[in-house]
Amino acid sequence: MKSLLRTAVVAALLLGTGSVFAAETTPVGTWKTIDDETGKPKSIVKITDEAGELKATVLEVLQSDDGPHPICKNCDGERKDKPIEGMNIMWGVHKDGDVWDGGKILDPKTGKVYKVKLQPSEDGSKLTVRGYIGFSLLGRSQEWQRQQ
């Protein structure tokens, strides 16, 4: 009876550890975006899960050609000339296996909207963000770093 109890406790601990690890590999959290052209940090973005749909909001712009607190001057519609800080730049992303895709991402610098695919690293410390047109092969990737 004691060995059955020990086995149950060990199994519960292992399952608990696995779910914690799985939680860390989700894109949900706060990220430092790294510019794919310069390699420098650009902004702090928070990804949230709202009923299975991932969304991203810019918390802080760290580097901009337009100085502190830039606006989205190249955006269309409701985002036109609005502050980038506080702006929702990603929406409609859903989990598909070990990637998250099916959504859109806005590049505030150009005002263009792209399809997006997210791939967290195994340890959850980095996130590959791929913006593309049409097929995933035609696009650009950035690596974002998880913030504590």
N, C-alpha and C positions, 0 to 999 in steps of 0.2 A: 504494500500500500504506500509506503514511504517513497519507493522508487517511482511510482506512478505520479505522486504529488511533485516530486523533484522534476520529472520529465515535463509535467504541465507548466511548472514555474519557468523552466529553461525555455520551453517553447513560447510562452507568453513574452519573456524578455526578448527573445530573438525576433518575434513578430513585431514587438513594440519598437525595437531598434530599426527594423526594416521600414516601418511606416514613418519614423522620424527622418531616415535617410531619403525616402521618397518625397517627403514634404520639402526637404532642402533642394531637391532638383527641379522644383517648379519655378517658372519665371516670376511668380508673385513675390514682390519685395521691392526694395529700393536699389537702384543701379546707377553707377557712374558711366555715362556714355563716353566712348573713346572715338574720336574722329578717325575714319579709315584712311584719310589722306595725310594728316599731320601726325597722328598717333597721340595727340594731346586730348585731355579731358574736355568735353564740351558742356555737359549738363548733368544734373541729377534728376532721374526719372523714377516715378513710383508706378509699378504695375500692380493692379488690383484685379481680383476675380469677382465679377458680379453675375451670379447665377450661371457659372460656367463659361462666361465670356470675359476674356482678358482685355483690360483697357490700360493705357499708360498716360500719365499726366506729368508734365515738366514741373518739377519743384523749384529748380534753380538753374539759371544759365551761368556757366562758369567762364565761358570764353565765347565772344561774339565779335564779328567784324563791325557790328553796329553799336558797340559799347554796352554798358550795363542796362538791363531791363529792355531788351530789344522787342520790337513788335513784328508781327508776321505781315510784312508789307507786300510779299509776293503771293500770299494766300488768296483764295477765292471765298465767296460766300460769307458766312457768319464769322469766319476766322480772320478775314481781311482787316489789317491794321489793329489787331488785338494783341495784348501782351503774350509773349511766348510762355512766360512763367505762369503756371496755372492752366495752360492749354492742354486739352486732351489730344494727344498726337497718335494714338493707336487705339483701334477698336475692332470688334468682331472676331477676335482670335479665339479659337477653340482647340482643345487637345485632340490630337490625331496620332495615336501610338506614343512614341517618345518625342514627338515634335508638337508644336502648337502652330497652327496656320489657319488660313481661311479668312483672315482679316486684312485690314489696311493700316498703313503707317504714313504719316505726313512728315516730309522734310521741311521744317519751318524756314530754312534758308532759301529754298527754291519755290516753296509753296506747292510742290508736286506731291501727289498721293500715289503710293505704291502698294502692291500686295506684299504681305509680310509672312515670314516663317521664323519661328524662334526655336533654338536648340540649346538647352542648358548643358553645361559640362557635367561629367559624372559626379563631381563633388559639389556642384551647385554654385561654385564661386564665380563662374563666368557664363555669359549668355551670348551666343552667336545670333545676331539679328540680321536677317537677309531681306532686303527690300528689292522687289523685282517687278518687271512688266511682263505679262504673259507667262513665260516659263521661268522657273527658279534659276535656270542657267544664265538668264539675261538679267543681271542685277549686281548689287554691291552688298558686301557684308561688313558689319561692325562687330567688335567684341566688347561687350559691356561687362563691368566688374561689379559684383554684389557689394553693397555697402552694409555695414553693421548697424 
